[in-house]
Amino acid sequence: MLIPETIQNLLKEKLEKLNKLRPLSLSMLQKLKEKFEIEMTYNSNAIEGNTLTLKETYWVIQQGITVKGKSLKDHLEAKNHQEALDYLYELIEHGISHTISEQLVRSLHALVIQNIDKNIAGKYREVDVFITGTDHRPPSSFEVPIKMRELVQWARENYGKIDIVEFSAMFHHKFVHVHPFEDGNGRTGRLLMNIFLMQYGFPMTIIQVLDRQKYYRALRDADNNNYKPLCSFIAQAVLRSLNIYLNVLTPSKEKFEQKEQWISLHEATKFCNYSQAYLGKLAKEGRIDAHKEGRNWLTTEKAIRQYTAEHEAKNKR
């Protein structure tokens, strides 16, 4: 098992809760879709150096506004990513997203890069590349078609046999490891990962730009065939999206009765004898129900009391 058991159980429990709330009303579905699309577009592009803020990304996508002082490339990346997301939703709606193919990968990449560099959109690279900040050397250009066929074959053989979150994280790494395109590999890889997760019923999973260094470290660990950090990292991101959905969809009265209001780790220290630093360690390791908002971890009183009770019970054995 590559994901801590605590997180595995939380993912299962929260996905079951979300499924019970389905089908969602069209208005609520549209609001959540818009929120996640803008956040996904902003973060995925920002990881690659796009300078648009979250608010500016909203203006470009939803209002069609040109932001003064920002490059044409920044604007095009936002619009392209939005079109790629629309294509992703269409694939999921028609139930064909899990049938991964090289054509699907190329089509998604073409949308990500269109209008920026049409000469490379949807085409495997014909040059060798280097990735700054890592020792990994992607395969030579002539190997790319072979590696991509192998990746598609791996996906078809393992889909449904590996835990879906682990499968999605591993596929994401294997894709960026090949680095099949001259540009747009990261954005395309994060979209492909979401195809599998969303087909399974999870909300869109967003890797936040604030976690970029942790994300890169996890990918480097995976380069050395250590997938645990990456799978745990992606699992936490999936958990965050589930928590956002459930927080929006769960009636206030029910949330109050279940005592599932999200609180800071500083507030959480009132309900236990642990320090804020130790609670942060528990959150990072997936040993308590917690998720990140910006730079801060949030948890619940229920999660703290549950962990405390379990810990005390183990000490009595």
Secondary structure, 3 states (H helix, E strand, C coil): CCCCHHHHHHHHHHHHHHHHHCCCCHHHHHHHHHHHHHHHHHHHHHHCCCCCCHHHHHHHHHHCCCCCCCCHHHHHHHHHHHHHHHHHHHHHHCCCCCCCCHHHHHHHHHHHHCCCCCCCCCCCCCCCCCCCCCCCCCCCHHHHHHHHHHHHHHHHHHCCCCCHHHHHHHHHHHHHHHCCCCCCHHHHHHHHHHHHHHHCCCCCCCCCHHHHHHHHHHHHHHHCCCCHHHHHHHHHHHHHHHHHHHHHHCCHHHHHHHCCCCEEHHHHHHHCCCCHHHHHHHHHCCCCCEEEECCEEEECHHHHHHHHHHHHHHHHC
